[in-house]
């Protein structure tokens, strides 16, 4: 029973250790991806800055560093060739890579992935690079492709097309690769700025040698410049480290270093004094700037109050003008109504006056009959006579 319990305890400890190893490997993979993407972004910026002063070619250290970074990004966690594939190579079965009777001429490189995933790019340079006579290894073809894509200003398009073919990407890369993670979306965007550079490369140079892996130079991105107001210099720090790390130092040897370092202490005090004076000057500048900003703020507040008062006055004048206009409209409507009534009354009076002045049609008929009768009688009287 005791042995079983101890066995179970040891098993649980071993399981915890396995989980810790997995988390550590995942953390290391994430840090590696982040470092490569960050260095790639820095290299693109330095390459763009350098292109403003000179032509970028194979002799440019900025380009060589960028090419090495991109090659390592595209080779990150690339799947190795399995033993079954090596056995099938003897049968000359078509596989990804250059196959002979003795297996692969060169190990798998990112070019094997690019030539499959970038076939959909219009007017691609895949076939022309495959037919190059002076480039034989797969790694050299990949490097030639980087140069040709940069000269064609299509490198970002190639990378975007390859990353969209997720099935092919998954077939060539292991889990945790940069091209399979979220960092891949940043890669195509970073490379887009290189389309503004005119590159000039020779595809027969030493840069295409595929026998040696690419090495990244991190020193351009890790430079440290010590400020002039630093309290301790590099020499003093090294001297301090050397004196503290010495095992043969004794209490009797304490006095001489203080006498010998009197000049260094004086320099330190001088630097501290300079730093203090600089801090006082900065403090005075910030106080003056704060005073100016406070004055500007008070002026802005007063102007804001004046503008608000003007807006209130304008609103009041607008309301008064609106009321006056409404009163005028009502008055005009009343006058229009009165005029309409007067006009109607005048028309009625005129009609009545005309009616009273002229006889009615019936009276005119009676007068006509009387006139006819009178004329008839007069005519008959003359005839009888």
C-alpha positions as CSV (number, residue, x, y, z in Angstrom):
1,X,0.0,0.0,0.0
2,X,2.8,2.4,0.8
3,X,4.6,1.6,-2.4
4,X,1.5,2.3,-4.3
5,X,0.9,5.6,-2.7
6,X,4.5,6.6,-3.3
7,X,4.2,5.5,-6.9
8,X,1.0,7.6,-7.3
9,X,2.8,10.6,-5.8
10,X,5.7,10.2,-8.1
11,X,3.4,9.9,-11.1
12,X,1.5,13.0,-10.1
13,X,4.8,14.9,-9.8
14,X,6.0,13.7,-13.2
15,X,2.7,14.7,-14.8
16,X,3.0,18.2,-13.3
17,X,6.6,18.4,-14.7
18,X,5.3,17.5,-18.1
19,X,2.7,20.2,-17.9
20,X,5.4,22.7,-16.9
21,X,7.5,21.7,-19.8
22,X,4.6,22.2,-22.2
23,X,3.8,25.6,-20.8
24,X,7.5,26.5,-21.0
25,X,7.8,25.4,-24.6
26,X,4.7,27.3,-25.5
27,X,6.1,30.4,-23.8
28,X,9.4,30.0,-25.6
29,X,7.6,29.6,-29.0
30,X,5.5,32.7,-28.4
31,X,8.6,34.7,-27.5
32,X,10.4,33.5,-30.5
33,X,7.6,34.4,-32.8
34,X,7.2,37.9,-31.2
35,X,11.0,38.5,-31.5
36,X,11.1,37.6,-35.2
37,X,8.1,39.8,-36.1
38,X,9.5,42.7,-34.1
39,X,13.0,42.4,-35.7
40,X,11.3,42.1,-39.1
41,X,9.4,45.4,-38.5
42,X,12.6,47.1,-37.5
43,X,14.5,45.8,-40.5
44,X,11.8,47.0,-42.9
45,X,11.9,50.5,-41.3
46,X,15.7,50.7,-41.6
47,X,15.5,49.4,-45.2
48,X,13.0,52.1,-46.1
49,X,15.2,54.8,-44.4
50,X,18.3,53.6,-46.2
51,X,16.6,53.6,-49.6
52,X,16.2,57.4,-49.3
53,X,20.0,57.9,-49.6
54,X,21.2,55.1,-51.8
55,X,20.2,52.2,-54.0
56,X,19.4,48.9,-52.3
57,X,21.4,46.0,-53.7
58,X,23.1,42.8,-52.6
59,X,25.9,44.8,-50.9
60,X,23.5,46.6,-48.6
61,X,23.7,45.2,-45.0
62,X,20.2,46.3,-44.3
63,X,18.9,44.2,-47.1
64,X,21.0,41.2,-46.2
65,X,19.7,41.4,-42.6
66,X,16.1,41.7,-43.9
67,X,16.5,38.7,-46.2
68,X,17.9,36.6,-43.3
69,X,15.0,37.6,-41.1
70,X,12.4,36.8,-43.7
71,X,14.0,33.5,-44.5
72,X,13.9,32.5,-40.8
73,X,10.3,33.6,-40.5
74,X,9.3,31.5,-43.5
75,X,11.4,28.6,-42.2
76,X,10.0,28.8,-38.7
77,X,8.7,25.3,-37.6
78,X,8.8,24.0,-41.2
79,X,8.0,20.3,-41.2
80,X,10.9,18.0,-41.8
81,X,10.9,15.2,-44.4
82,X,9.6,12.0,-42.9
83,X,11.3,8.6,-43.3
84,X,8.5,7.3,-45.5
85,X,9.0,10.2,-47.9
86,X,12.7,9.5,-48.0
87,X,11.9,5.9,-48.9
88,X,9.5,7.0,-51.6
89,X,12.1,9.2,-53.0
90,X,14.0,6.1,-54.2
91,X,11.0,5.2,-56.3
92,X,11.1,8.7,-57.9
93,X,7.5,9.4,-56.7
94,X,6.9,13.2,-57.1
95,X,7.2,14.9,-53.7
96,X,7.8,18.5,-52.5
97,X,11.5,19.1,-53.2
98,X,14.1,17.9,-55.6
99,X,14.1,14.1,-55.9
100,X,16.8,11.8,-57.2
101,X,17.5,8.1,-56.9
102,X,19.4,8.9,-53.7
103,X,16.8,10.9,-52.1
104,X,16.6,14.7,-51.7
105,X,19.4,16.8,-53.1
106,X,18.7,19.4,-50.4
107,X,16.6,19.5,-47.2
108,X,13.2,21.1,-47.4
109,X,13.2,24.9,-47.3
110,X,10.5,27.5,-47.5
111,X,10.8,27.5,-51.3
112,X,8.9,24.2,-51.4
113,X,6.0,25.9,-49.7
114,X,6.2,29.1,-51.7
115,X,6.2,27.4,-55.1
116,X,3.0,25.5,-54.2
117,X,1.1,28.2,-52.4
118,X,1.9,31.1,-54.8
119,X,0.8,29.4,-58.0
120,X,-2.4,31.5,-58.0
121,X,-0.5,34.8,-58.2
122,X,-1.0,36.3,-61.6
123,X,2.2,36.6,-63.7
124,X,4.2,34.9,-61.0
125,X,7.9,34.2,-61.2
126,X,7.8,30.6,-60.0
127,X,8.5,28.9,-63.3
128,X,11.4,31.3,-64.2
129,X,13.1,30.7,-60.9
130,X,12.6,26.9,-61.3
131,X,14.4,27.1,-64.7
132,X,17.4,29.2,-63.5
133,X,20.6,27.4,-64.4
134,X,22.9,28.8,-61.8
135,X,20.5,28.1,-58.9
136,X,20.2,24.5,-58.0
137,X,19.4,24.1,-54.3
138,X,16.0,24.7,-52.8
139,X,17.3,27.3,-50.3
140,X,19.0,29.2,-53.1
141,X,15.8,29.3,-55.1
142,X,14.0,30.7,-52.2
143,X,16.6,33.5,-51.8
144,X,16.3,34.2,-55.5
145,X,12.5,34.4,-55.2
146,X,12.8,37.0,-52.4
147,X,15.0,39.2,-54.7
148,X,12.8,38.8,-57.8
149,X,9.6,39.5,-55.8
150,X,11.2,42.7,-54.3
151,X,12.2,43.9,-57.8
152,X,8.7,43.2,-59.1
153,X,7.2,44.9,-56.0
154,X,5.0,41.9,-55.4
155,X,6.5,40.4,-52.2
156,X,3.5,41.4,-50.1
157,X,1.1,39.9,-52.7
158,X,3.0,36.6,-52.7
159,X,2.9,36.4,-48.9
160,X,-0.8,37.3,-48.7
161,X,-1.7,34.7,-51.3
162,X,0.3,32.0,-49.6
163,X,-1.2,32.7,-46.2
164,X,-4.7,32.6,-47.6
165,X,-4.1,29.0,-48.8
166,X,-4.5,27.7,-45.2
167,X,-4.7,24.1,-46.3
168,X,-1.3,24.2,-48.0
169,X,0.2,26.2,-45.1
170,X,-1.0,23.6,-42.6
171,X,0.5,20.8,-44.7
172,X,3.9,22.3,-44.7
173,X,4.2,23.8,-41.2
174,X,3.9,22.5,-37.6
175,X,1.7,24.0,-34.9
176,X,3.1,27.1,-33.5
177,X,4.6,28.4,-36.7
178,X,4.6,32.1,-37.4
179,X,2.7,31.6,-40.7
180,X,-0.1,29.8,-38.8
181,X,-0.5,32.3,-36.0
182,X,-1.9,35.8,-35.6
183,X,1.5,37.3,-36.4
184,X,1.1,36.2,-40.1
185,X,-1.5,38.9,-40.6
186,X,1.0,41.5,-39.5
187,X,3.7,40.2,-41.9
188,X,1.9,41.0,-45.1
189,X,1.1,44.5,-43.9
190,X,4.7,45.2,-42.9
191,X,6.1,44.1,-46.3
192,X,3.7,46.3,-48.2
193,X,5.9,49.3,-47.5
194,X,8.7,47.8,-49.5
195,X,6.8,48.3,-52.7
196,X,8.0,52.0,-52.7
197,X,11.7,50.9,-53.0
198,X,13.5,50.3,-56.2
199,X,15.7,47.3,-55.7
200,X,18.6,46.2,-57.9
201,X,19.9,42.6,-57.4
202,X,22.3,40.3,-59.2
203,X,20.9,36.8,-59.3
204,X,24.3,35.3,-59.7
205,X,25.9,36.6,-56.6
206,X,27.1,35.0,-53.4
207,X,23.9,35.9,-51.6
208,X,22.2,33.0,-53.3
209,X,24.5,30.4,-51.8
210,X,22.3,27.8,-50.3
211,X,25.0,25.9,-48.4
212,X,24.9,28.1,-45.3
213,X,21.9,29.2,-43.3
214,X,21.0,32.9,-42.9
215,X,22.2,34.6,-39.8
216,X,20.4,37.6,-38.3
217,X,22.5,40.6,-37.1
218,X,20.8,42.0,-34.1
219,X,23.3,44.6,-33.3
220,X,21.7,47.4,-35.3
221,X,18.5,47.1,-33.2
222,X,20.3,46.6,-29.8
223,X,22.5,49.7,-29.7
224,X,22.6,51.5,-26.3
225,X,23.6,55.2,-26.2
226,X,24.6,56.5,-22.8
227,X,23.2,59.9,-22.1
228,X,25.6,62.8,-21.2
229,X,23.9,63.3,-17.8
230,X,24.4,59.7,-16.7
231,X,25.8,59.6,-13.2
232,X,28.0,56.6,-13.6
233,X,30.1,55.8,-16.7
234,X,30.9,52.4,-18.2
235,X,34.5,52.4,-17.0
236,X,33.4,53.2,-13.4
237,X,30.8,50.4,-13.4
238,X,33.4,47.9,-14.7
239,X,35.9,49.1,-12.1
240,X,33.2,48.7,-9.4
241,X,32.3,45.2,-10.6
242,X,35.9,44.2,-10.7
243,X,36.6,45.4,-7.2
244,X,33.5,43.8,-5.8
245,X,34.2,40.5,-7.5
246,X,37.8,40.3,-6.3
247,X,38.3,37.5,-3.7
248,X,41.7,38.6,-2.5
249,X,40.5,42.0,-1.3
250,X,41.3,42.7,2.4
251,X,40.3,45.4,4.8
252,X,43.9,46.8,4.5
253,X,43.3,47.5,0.9
254,X,40.3,49.6,1.4
255,X,42.1,52.9,1.9
256,X,44.0,53.3,-1.4
257,X,41.0,52.9,-3.8
258,X,39.3,55.8,-2.1
259,X,42.4,58.0,-2.7
260,X,42.7,56.8,-6.2
261,X,39.0,57.3,-6.9
262,X,38.9,60.8,-5.6
263,X,38.8,62.2,-9.2
264,X,36.0,59.8,-10.1
265,X,34.0,61.0,-7.0
266,X,34.6,64.6,-8.1
267,X,33.3,63.7,-11.6
268,X,30.2,62.1,-10.1
269,X,29.5,65.1,-8.0
270,X,29.9,67.3,-11.0
271,X,27.5,65.2,-13.0
272,X,25.0,65.2,-10.2
273,X,25.3,69.0,-9.9
274,X,24.8,69.4,-13.7
275,X,21.8,67.1,-13.6
276,X,20.4,69.1,-10.7
277,X,20.8,72.4,-12.6
278,X,19.2,70.8,-15.6
279,X,16.3,69.7,-13.5
280,X,15.9,73.2,-12.1
281,X,15.9,74.7,-15.6
282,X,13.3,72.2,-16.7
283,X,11.3,73.0,-13.6
284,X,11.4,76.7,-14.3
285,X,10.4,76.1,-17.9
286,X,7.5,73.9,-16.9
287,X,6.3,76.5,-14.4
288,X,6.5,79.2,-17.0
289,X,4.7,77.0,-19.5
290,X,2.1,76.2,-16.9
291,X,1.6,79.9,-16.2
292,X,1.1,80.6,-19.9
293,X,-1.4,77.8,-20.2
294,X,-3.3,79.1,-17.2
295,X,-3.5,82.5,-18.7
296,X,-4.7,81.0,-22.0
297,X,-7.3,79.0,-20.1
298,X,-8.6,82.1,-18.3
299,X,-8.8,84.0,-21.6
300,X,-10.6,81.1,-23.2
301,X,-13.0,81.0,-20.2
302,X,-13.8,84.7,-20.5
303,X,-14.2,84.5,-24.3
304,X,-16.5,81.5,-23.7
305,X,-18.6,83.6,-21.3
306,X,-18.8,86.5,-23.8
307,X,-19.8,84.1,-26.6
308,X,-22.5,82.5,-24.4
309,X,-23.9,86.0,-23.5
310,X,-24.0,86.9,-27.2
311,X,-25.8,83.7,-28.0
312,X,-28.4,84.5,-25.3
313,X,-28.8,88.0,-26.6
314,X,-29.2,86.7,-30.1
315,X,-31.8,84.2,-28.9
316,X,-33.8,86.9,-27.1
317,X,-33.6,89.2,-30.1
318,X,-34.8,86.4,-32.3
319,X,-37.7,85.7,-30.1
320,X,-38.8,89.4,-30.0
321,X,-38.5,89.6,-33.8
322,X,-40.5,86.4,-34.2
323,X,-43.3,87.9,-31.9
324,X,-43.3,91.1,-33.9
325,X,-43.6,89.3,-37.2
326,X,-46.4,87.2,-35.9
327,X,-48.2,90.3,-34.7
328,X,-47.7,91.9,-38.2
329,X,-49.0,88.8,-39.9
330,X,-52.2,88.8,-37.7
331,X,-52.8,92.5,-38.4
332,X,-52.3,92.1,-42.1
333,X,-54.8,89.2,-42.1
334,X,-57.4,91.4,-40.4
335,X,-56.8,94.2,-42.9
336,X,-57.2,91.8,-45.7
337,X,-60.5,90.5,-44.3
338,X,-61.8,94.1,-43.9
339,X,-60.8,94.9,-47.5
340,X,-62.6,91.8,-48.8
341,X,-65.8,92.8,-46.9
342,X,-65.7,96.4,-48.2
343,X,-65.2,95.2,-51.7
344,X,-68.1,92.8,-51.4
345,X,-70.3,95.6,-50.0
346,X,-69.3,98.1,-52.7
347,X,-70.2,95.6,-55.4
348,X,-73.6,95.0,-53.9
349,X,-74.3,98.8,-53.7
350,X,-73.2,99.3,-57.3
351,X,-75.5,96.6,-58.5
352,X,-78.4,98.0,-56.6
353,X,-77.8,101.5,-58.0
354,X,-77.7,100.3,-61.5
355,X,-80.8,98.4,-61.0
356,X,-82.7,101.4,-59.8
357,X,-81.5,103.7,-62.6
358,X,-82.5,101.6,-65.5
359,X,-86.3,100.4,-66.1
360,X,-87.1,96.8,-65.8
361,X,-87.6,94.8,-69.0
362,X,-91.4,94.6,-68.4
363,X,-91.8,98.4,-68.2
364,X,-89.8,98.7,-71.5
365,X,-92.3,96.3,-73.2
366,X,-95.4,98.3,-72.0
367,X,-93.9,101.5,-73.3
368,X,-93.1,99.9,-76.7
369,X,-96.7,98.7,-77.0
370,X,-98.0,102.1,-76.2
371,X,-95.7,103.7,-78.7
372,X,-96.8,101.3,-81.4
373,X,-100.4,102.0,-80.7
374,X,-99.9,105.7,-80.9
375,X,-98.1,105.5,-84.2
376,X,-100.8,103.2,-85.7
377,X,-103.5,105.6,-84.8
378,X,-101.7,108.5,-86.2
379,X,-101.1,106.7,-89.5
380,X,-104.8,105.7,-89.8
381,X,-105.9,109.3,-89.2
382,X,-103.7,110.5,-92.0
383,X,-105.0,107.9,-94.4
384,X,-108.6,108.8,-93.7
385,X,-108.0,112.4,-94.3
